[in-house]
Amino acid sequence: MSPSPSTLPRWRQRISDDLWGSVVPFWLEHSLDREHGGYLNQLDRDGSCFGDDKHVWLQGRQVWMFSKLFLDRGDERFLEAARLGAEFLAQHAVGEDGRAFFQLRRNGAPVKLQRKIFSECFLVMAYAEYARASGDASFRTRALELFDRVLGLVDDPSPLGRPVLPGQRPARDLAVPMILLNLVAELRGAPGSATFDDRADYDAIERRCVADVLLHFDRERGLVRETVGLDGTPIDAPEGRLLNPGHVVEAGWFMAEHAARVGDAALEADAFAMMEGALDAGWDAEHGGLYYFLDAEGHSPTQLEWSLKLWWPHCEAMIGTLIAWRRTGETRWWERFEQVAAWALDRFPDPEHGEWFGYLTREGEVSQRFKAGPYKGCFHVPRALWMCERLLADPAS
């Protein structure tokens, strides 16, 4: 059934209470490192710090999140928190060779460098949004310089230091075009806003990203593989059969937002078909919730954590289903939203200490109790709740 007039406000209130009464206060209280700058991102259930190394993915995402909240609410606490992270990253996150680190000591000394581009990508997001929030144009310059570096590494990954071995299968990964598509959207900003920015090459980059994402999409089966051959041909190996439902839904709503902006109805339909296939394949019919990984041919996934229920796929599914419902008005998308949101909001939030647990067993019990670790931080949960709060708002209000 479509939502009744009272259903939308109830869902919006539930999500708003969690966002502003539990999630945001957790990060403001426990993560801000006023001594060294940046954020503490290894936090136990109660917010106590169990390790003080800092992960650049999470530092950048948290700067983006606090900047976004400041622009939405105008609360100076959020701008101060964003500044704490942005200035720390500007000082410590990038080495003399121009590569962004993955892990830093609490004081900013580098610990680890990945052979990937994602630290740079999340710095682009952070700097672009902080520039809007603070009005400091130097961070816009930093964002664009890093973005150009990312584009260069995509075209020529040799500076990443990955060896090319004789038996290596030529392949492409979904993560690269989907994150680039999102970065262009972040750099542009909201069309019609005072901070909207365009660049001559953005349209071409987006077209390339869309084409690359669609190479992963098997329309006949409704499946999106994480890794495919260079021309989109399926790879008959565990990595070529890997399905990651949450990742596909995230890529799907990135594509849907882009399609809506450029007025491409066929692309929007593809984006929603990608999401629908991922939700069909990924939903655990016995215990509820979304699987982390699956094999496209039904083999046992080689990832030992395949059946865990993680916070972020459910966050992405809440966003994606609401976007699809708002765009199409179709009841089935509202029903999917309620299915995912009810399961997630009944299990992930911690009523005692705030925020969400990140990792549940297949049955929905807490597996790891920490609230922040190397890959979980102040991003997916607050982003999802913030976006869903807005998507659930009455358009007439």
C-alpha positions as CSV (number, residue, x, y, z in Angstrom):
1,M,0.0,0.0,0.0
2,S,1.0,3.6,-0.5
3,P,1.8,5.5,2.7
4,S,-1.2,6.9,4.5
5,P,-1.1,10.7,5.4
6,S,0.0,9.8,8.9
7,T,2.7,7.2,7.9
8,L,5.2,9.7,6.3
9,P,5.3,11.9,9.4
10,R,5.8,8.9,11.7
11,W,8.7,7.6,9.7
12,R,10.2,11.0,9.4
13,Q,9.9,11.6,13.1
14,R,11.5,8.2,13.9
15,I,14.4,8.9,11.6
16,S,14.8,12.5,12.8
17,D,14.8,11.4,16.5
18,D,17.6,8.9,15.7
19,L,19.7,11.4,13.7
20,W,19.5,14.5,16.0
21,G,18.9,12.7,19.3
22,S,21.4,9.8,19.1
23,V,23.7,9.8,16.1
24,V,24.9,13.4,15.7
25,P,25.4,13.8,19.5
26,F,27.5,10.7,19.7
27,W,30.0,12.1,17.2
28,L,30.1,15.6,18.7
29,E,30.7,14.2,22.1
30,H,33.2,11.4,21.5
31,S,35.1,11.9,18.2
32,L,36.4,15.5,18.1
33,D,40.2,15.6,18.8
34,R,40.7,19.1,20.1
35,E,44.3,18.4,21.1
36,H,45.7,17.3,17.7
37,G,42.9,18.1,15.3
38,G,40.8,15.7,13.2
39,Y,38.7,13.0,14.7
40,L,39.1,9.9,16.9
41,N,37.7,7.1,14.8
42,Q,38.3,3.9,16.9
43,L,35.5,4.2,19.4
44,D,34.0,1.5,21.5
45,R,30.3,1.1,22.1
46,D,30.2,3.8,24.8
47,G,32.4,6.2,22.7
48,S,35.6,5.4,24.6
49,C,38.7,5.4,22.5
50,F,40.4,2.0,22.0
51,G,43.0,3.2,19.4
52,D,44.0,6.7,18.4
53,D,45.3,6.2,14.8
54,K,43.2,8.1,12.3
55,H,41.9,6.8,8.9
56,V,41.8,9.3,6.1
57,W,38.7,7.8,4.5
58,L,36.8,8.5,7.7
59,Q,38.4,11.8,8.4
60,G,37.4,13.1,5.0
61,R,33.9,11.7,5.2
62,Q,33.3,13.3,8.6
63,V,34.5,16.7,7.3
64,W,31.9,16.3,4.5
65,M,29.2,15.3,6.9
66,F,29.7,18.1,9.4
67,S,30.0,20.6,6.5
68,K,26.7,19.4,5.1
69,L,25.0,19.6,8.5
70,F,26.2,23.2,8.9
71,L,24.9,24.2,5.5
72,D,21.6,22.6,6.4
73,R,21.2,23.9,10.0
74,G,23.5,26.8,10.3
75,D,24.7,25.5,13.7
76,E,28.2,26.8,14.3
77,R,29.1,23.6,16.2
78,F,29.0,21.8,12.9
79,L,31.3,24.3,11.2
80,E,33.7,24.2,14.1
81,A,33.8,20.4,13.9
82,A,34.3,20.4,10.1
83,R,37.1,22.9,10.5
84,L,38.8,20.6,13.0
85,G,39.0,17.9,10.5
86,A,39.6,20.0,7.3
87,E,42.7,21.8,8.8
88,F,44.1,18.5,10.2
89,L,43.8,16.8,6.8
90,A,45.2,19.8,4.9
91,Q,48.3,19.6,7.1
92,H,48.8,15.8,7.2
93,A,46.8,13.8,4.7
94,V,48.9,14.2,1.6
95,G,52.6,13.3,1.2
96,E,55.3,15.1,-0.7
97,D,54.6,12.8,-3.7
98,G,51.0,14.0,-3.9
99,R,49.5,10.7,-2.7
100,A,47.0,10.7,0.1
101,F,47.7,8.4,3.1
102,F,45.2,5.8,4.4
103,Q,46.2,5.8,8.0
104,L,47.8,8.4,10.3
105,R,49.0,8.5,13.9
106,R,46.9,10.7,16.2
107,N,49.4,13.6,15.6
108,G,49.2,13.2,11.8
109,A,52.4,11.1,11.2
110,P,51.7,8.7,8.3
111,V,51.3,5.0,9.0
112,K,49.9,3.4,5.9
113,L,49.5,4.1,2.2
114,Q,47.0,2.1,0.0
115,R,47.4,1.2,-3.6
116,K,44.0,2.7,-4.2
117,I,42.5,6.1,-5.0
118,F,39.8,6.3,-2.4
119,S,41.7,8.3,0.2
120,E,42.1,11.0,-2.4
121,C,38.4,10.7,-3.4
122,F,37.2,11.3,0.1
123,L,39.5,14.2,0.5
124,V,37.9,15.8,-2.7
125,M,34.5,15.4,-1.1
126,A,35.7,16.8,2.2
127,Y,37.4,19.9,0.8
128,A,34.7,20.7,-1.7
129,E,31.9,20.7,0.9
130,Y,34.1,22.4,3.5
131,A,34.9,25.2,1.0
132,R,31.1,25.8,0.6
133,A,30.5,25.7,4.4
134,S,33.4,27.9,5.4
135,G,33.7,30.2,2.3
136,D,37.5,29.4,2.2
137,A,38.2,29.1,-1.5
138,S,41.7,27.6,-0.8
139,F,39.9,24.3,0.0
140,R,38.1,24.4,-3.3
141,T,41.5,24.7,-5.0
142,R,42.7,21.7,-3.0
143,A,39.6,19.7,-4.0
144,L,40.1,20.4,-7.7
145,E,43.8,19.7,-7.7
146,L,43.2,16.3,-6.0
147,F,40.4,15.5,-8.4
148,D,42.7,16.0,-11.3
149,R,45.2,13.8,-9.6
150,V,42.5,11.1,-9.2
151,L,41.6,11.3,-12.9
152,G,45.3,10.9,-13.7
153,L,45.6,7.8,-11.5
154,V,42.5,6.3,-13.1
155,D,44.0,6.7,-16.6
156,D,47.5,5.6,-15.5
157,P,47.5,3.6,-12.2
158,S,51.2,2.9,-12.3
159,P,52.0,5.5,-9.6
160,L,49.9,3.4,-7.2
161,G,52.6,0.8,-7.3
162,R,50.5,-2.2,-8.3
163,P,52.6,-4.8,-10.0
164,V,51.3,-6.1,-13.3
165,L,51.6,-9.9,-13.3
166,P,51.5,-12.4,-16.2
167,G,48.4,-14.3,-15.0
168,Q,46.4,-11.2,-14.1
169,R,42.9,-11.0,-15.6
170,P,42.2,-7.7,-17.4
171,A,39.3,-6.3,-15.4
172,R,37.4,-3.3,-14.2
173,D,35.9,-2.6,-10.8
174,L,32.5,-1.0,-10.1
175,A,33.9,1.2,-7.3
176,V,35.9,3.4,-9.6
177,P,33.3,4.8,-12.0
178,M,30.6,5.0,-9.3
179,I,32.8,7.1,-7.0
180,L,33.9,9.3,-9.8
181,L,30.3,10.0,-10.8
182,N,29.6,10.9,-7.2
183,L,32.7,13.2,-7.0
184,V,31.5,15.2,-10.0
185,A,28.1,15.6,-8.3
186,E,29.9,16.8,-5.2
187,L,32.1,19.2,-7.0
188,R,29.2,20.7,-9.0
189,G,27.0,21.1,-6.0
190,A,23.2,21.6,-6.1
191,P,22.0,23.0,-9.4
192,G,20.6,26.5,-8.9
193,S,22.4,27.1,-5.7
194,A,24.8,29.9,-5.0
195,T,27.6,27.4,-4.7
196,F,26.9,25.5,-7.9
197,D,30.0,25.1,-10.0
198,D,30.6,23.6,-13.4
199,R,33.7,22.7,-15.4
200,A,34.1,22.0,-19.1
201,D,35.1,18.3,-18.6
202,Y,32.4,17.3,-16.1
203,D,29.8,16.2,-18.6
204,A,32.3,14.0,-20.5
205,I,33.5,12.4,-17.2
206,E,30.0,11.6,-16.2
207,R,29.2,10.0,-19.6
208,R,32.3,7.9,-19.2
209,C,31.4,6.9,-15.7
210,V,27.8,6.0,-16.6
211,A,29.0,3.8,-19.5
212,D,31.5,2.1,-17.3
213,V,29.0,1.3,-14.6
214,L,26.6,-0.1,-17.1
215,L,29.2,-2.6,-18.3
216,H,28.7,-4.3,-15.0
217,F,24.9,-4.6,-15.4
218,D,23.5,-7.9,-16.8
219,R,20.0,-6.6,-17.7
220,E,18.8,-10.1,-18.5
221,R,19.4,-11.4,-15.0
222,G,19.1,-8.1,-13.2
223,L,22.5,-8.5,-11.6
224,V,25.5,-6.1,-11.2
225,R,28.9,-7.8,-10.8
226,E,31.6,-6.0,-8.8
227,T,34.3,-7.0,-11.3
228,V,34.0,-7.7,-15.0
229,G,36.3,-7.9,-18.0
230,L,37.4,-4.7,-19.7
231,D,34.5,-5.0,-22.2
232,G,31.9,-6.0,-19.5
233,T,32.3,-9.8,-20.2
234,P,31.6,-11.8,-17.0
235,I,34.7,-13.4,-15.5
236,D,34.2,-17.0,-14.4
237,A,36.1,-16.9,-11.1
238,P,35.0,-16.0,-7.6
239,E,36.0,-12.3,-8.0
240,G,34.0,-12.2,-11.3
241,R,30.9,-13.7,-9.7
242,L,31.0,-11.4,-6.6
243,L,27.8,-9.5,-5.8
244,N,27.7,-6.7,-3.3
245,P,24.0,-5.7,-2.9
246,G,24.7,-2.6,-0.9
247,H,27.3,-1.3,-3.3
248,V,25.0,-1.8,-6.2
249,V,22.2,0.1,-4.5
250,E,24.6,3.0,-3.7
251,A,25.7,3.1,-7.3
252,G,22.1,2.9,-8.4
253,W,21.0,6.0,-6.5
254,F,24.1,7.9,-7.7
255,M,23.0,7.0,-11.2
256,A,19.4,7.9,-10.5
257,E,20.3,11.3,-9.2
258,H,22.5,12.0,-12.2
259,A,19.8,10.8,-14.6
260,A,17.2,13.1,-12.9
261,R,19.6,16.0,-13.3
262,V,20.2,15.5,-17.0
263,G,16.7,14.3,-17.8
264,D,17.6,10.8,-19.0
265,A,14.5,8.6,-18.3
266,A,16.1,5.5,-19.8
267,L,19.2,5.8,-17.5
268,E,16.9,6.4,-14.5
269,A,15.1,3.1,-15.4
270,D,18.4,1.3,-15.6
271,A,19.4,2.7,-12.2
272,F,16.2,1.5,-10.6
273,A,16.5,-1.9,-12.2
274,M,20.0,-2.2,-10.8
275,M,18.7,-1.5,-7.4
276,E,15.8,-3.8,-7.7
277,G,17.9,-6.7,-8.8
278,A,20.3,-6.1,-5.9
279,L,17.5,-6.0,-3.3
280,D,15.9,-9.1,-4.8
281,A,19.1,-11.1,-4.7
282,G,20.5,-9.6,-1.5
283,W,17.5,-9.8,0.9
284,D,17.7,-12.7,3.4
285,A,14.3,-14.3,3.1
286,E,14.8,-16.3,6.3
287,H,16.2,-13.8,8.8
288,G,15.7,-10.5,7.0
289,G,18.3,-7.9,6.2
290,L,20.8,-7.6,3.4
291,Y,23.6,-10.0,2.9
292,Y,27.1,-8.5,2.5
293,F,28.3,-10.6,-0.4
294,L,26.8,-13.2,-2.7
295,D,28.0,-15.3,-5.6
296,A,26.1,-14.7,-8.9
297,E,25.9,-18.5,-9.6
298,G,24.9,-19.5,-6.1
299,H,28.3,-20.8,-5.0
300,S,29.3,-20.3,-1.4
301,P,31.0,-16.9,-1.3
302,T,34.7,-17.1,-0.4
303,Q,34.4,-14.0,1.9
304,L,34.0,-15.4,5.4
305,E,31.9,-12.4,6.4
306,W,29.4,-12.8,3.5
307,S,26.4,-13.4,5.7
308,L,27.0,-10.6,8.1
309,K,24.5,-7.8,8.1
310,L,26.4,-4.5,7.9
311,W,25.2,-1.0,8.6
312,W,26.1,0.7,5.4
313,P,24.2,-1.5,2.8
314,H,21.0,-0.9,4.8
315,C,21.7,2.8,4.9
316,E,22.2,2.9,1.1
317,A,19.0,0.8,0.7
318,M,17.0,3.3,2.8
319,I,18.2,6.2,0.6
320,G,17.8,4.3,-2.7
321,T,14.3,3.0,-2.1
322,L,13.1,6.4,-1.0
323,I,14.6,8.1,-4.1
324,A,12.9,5.5,-6.3
325,W,9.6,6.0,-4.6
326,R,9.8,9.8,-4.8
327,R,10.7,9.6,-8.5
328,T,8.2,6.9,-9.6
329,G,5.4,7.1,-7.0
330,E,5.3,3.3,-7.2
331,T,4.0,1.5,-4.1
332,R,6.6,-1.3,-4.4
333,W,9.4,1.1,-3.7
334,W,7.6,2.4,-0.6
335,E,7.1,-1.2,0.6
336,R,10.8,-1.9,0.1
337,F,11.7,1.2,2.1
338,E,9.6,0.1,5.0
339,Q,11.0,-3.4,4.8
340,V,14.6,-2.3,5.0
341,A,14.1,0.6,7.4
342,A,12.0,-1.4,9.9
343,W,14.6,-4.2,9.9
344,A,17.5,-1.8,10.3
345,L,16.1,0.6,12.8
346,D,14.9,-2.2,15.0
347,R,18.4,-3.7,15.2
348,F,21.4,-1.4,14.4
349,P,20.7,1.6,16.7
350,D,22.1,1.4,20.3
351,P,19.5,2.8,22.6
352,E,21.9,3.0,25.6
353,H,25.0,4.8,24.1
354,G,23.7,6.2,20.8
355,E,24.7,5.7,17.2
356,W,24.5,2.3,15.4
357,F,26.3,-0.9,15.7
358,G,28.0,-1.7,12.4
359,Y,28.1,-5.4,12.2
360,L,25.4,-7.9,13.0
361,T,25.2,-11.7,12.6
362,R,23.0,-13.1,9.9
363,E,20.2,-13.5,12.6
364,G,20.5,-9.8,13.5
365,E,22.5,-10.0,16.7
366,V,25.4,-7.6,17.5
367,S,28.6,-9.2,16.2
368,Q,31.2,-6.4,16.9
369,R,30.3,-3.8,19.5
370,F,32.5,-0.8,18.3
371,K,30.9,2.2,16.8
372,A,33.9,3.5,14.9
373,G,36.7,1.5,13.3
374,P,38.9,1.6,10.2
375,Y,35.9,1.6,7.8
376,K,32.9,2.7,10.0
377,G,32.7,6.4,10.9
378,C,30.6,9.5,10.9
379,F,29.2,9.0,7.3
380,H,26.8,6.3,6.2
381,V,24.5,6.5,9.1
382,P,24.1,10.3,9.4
383,R,24.1,10.7,5.7
384,A,21.3,8.2,5.3
385,L,19.2,9.5,8.1
386,W,19.7,13.1,7.0
387,M,18.8,12.3,3.4
388,C,15.8,10.2,4.4
389,E,14.5,12.9,6.7
390,R,14.5,15.2,3.7
391,L,13.0,12.7,1.3
392,L,10.2,12.0,3.8
393,A,9.3,15.6,4.1
394,D,5.9,16.7,2.8
395,P,6.6,18.4,-0.5
396,A,3.9,20.9,0.3
397,S,5.5,22.0,3.6
